[in-house]
Amino acid sequence: MVEQKVTIKNVTGLDLLPAGNLCNTAMRFRSSVTFSYAGGSANAKSILSVLGSTISCGDEITLHCEGPDEEEALAAMVEAVDEGLGE
């Protein structure tokens, strides 16, 4: 398993569009992709789980990837968050 902390930079946090982009990125990989935050954890491949996390701009999350392509998954997830998740 690999993990990395990232800070959500987009103004709206993980609302519908950024959450969808986060899920789309995670679903490209066979590895399990989750994230933890102050209030718990979420499955990054589930739009309902991501939206339920109520992550705001400036919140820090820890991405966790585990599986056959975990390194690539983590790199793609970190890049997506750093680029603002499509906003």
C-alpha positions as CSV (number, residue, x, y, z in Angstrom):
1,M,0.0,0.0,0.0
2,V,1.1,3.5,-0.8
3,E,-0.2,6.8,0.5
4,Q,0.3,10.5,0.4
5,K,-1.2,13.6,2.0
6,V,-2.7,16.2,-0.3
7,T,-4.6,19.5,0.2
8,I,-7.8,20.2,-1.7
9,K,-7.1,23.4,-3.6
10,N,-10.3,24.0,-5.7
11,V,-12.6,26.6,-4.3
12,T,-15.7,24.4,-4.1
13,G,-14.0,21.5,-2.4
14,L,-15.3,18.1,-3.4
15,D,-18.7,19.1,-4.7
16,L,-20.3,17.3,-7.7
17,L,-17.9,18.1,-10.6
18,P,-14.6,17.7,-8.7
19,A,-15.9,14.6,-6.9
20,G,-16.9,13.1,-10.3
21,N,-13.4,13.8,-11.7
22,L,-11.8,12.3,-8.6
23,C,-13.9,9.1,-9.0
24,N,-13.2,8.9,-12.8
25,T,-9.5,9.1,-12.1
26,A,-9.7,6.4,-9.4
27,M,-11.8,4.1,-11.6
28,R,-9.0,3.9,-14.2
29,F,-7.1,1.7,-11.9
30,R,-7.5,-1.9,-10.6
31,S,-6.1,-0.9,-7.2
32,S,-8.3,0.0,-4.3
33,V,-8.3,3.8,-3.9
34,T,-9.5,5.4,-0.7
35,F,-8.8,8.5,1.2
36,S,-9.0,9.4,4.9
37,Y,-9.8,12.8,6.4
38,A,-10.6,14.3,9.8
39,G,-14.1,12.8,9.8
40,G,-13.4,9.3,8.6
41,S,-12.6,7.7,5.2
42,A,-14.1,7.4,1.8
43,N,-14.0,5.1,-1.2
44,A,-12.6,7.3,-4.0
45,K,-14.4,5.1,-6.6
46,S,-17.8,5.9,-5.2
47,I,-19.4,9.3,-6.0
48,L,-21.7,9.0,-3.0
49,S,-18.8,8.2,-0.7
50,V,-16.8,11.1,-2.0
51,L,-19.7,13.6,-1.8
52,G,-20.6,12.3,1.7
53,S,-17.1,13.2,2.9
54,T,-18.0,17.0,2.6
55,I,-14.4,18.0,2.0
56,S,-13.9,21.7,1.6
57,C,-11.2,23.9,0.0
58,G,-8.0,23.7,2.2
59,D,-8.9,20.4,3.8
60,E,-6.1,17.8,3.9
61,I,-6.8,14.2,2.9
62,T,-4.6,11.2,2.8
63,L,-4.9,9.1,-0.4
64,H,-4.4,5.3,0.0
65,C,-3.8,3.0,-3.0
66,E,-3.4,-0.7,-2.7
67,G,-3.1,-3.2,-5.5
68,P,-1.3,-4.2,-8.7
69,D,-1.0,-0.6,-10.1
70,E,-0.9,1.3,-6.8
71,E,2.1,3.5,-7.7
72,E,0.5,4.7,-10.9
73,A,-2.9,5.2,-9.2
74,L,-1.4,7.3,-6.5
75,A,0.6,9.4,-8.9
76,A,-2.6,10.0,-11.0
77,M,-4.7,10.9,-8.0
78,V,-2.1,13.3,-6.6
79,E,-1.8,15.0,-10.0
80,A,-5.6,15.3,-10.3
81,V,-5.9,16.9,-6.9
82,D,-2.9,19.2,-7.6
83,E,-4.5,20.3,-10.8
84,G,-7.8,21.3,-9.1
85,L,-10.0,18.3,-10.2
86,G,-11.2,19.9,-13.4
87,E,-12.2,23.3,-12.0
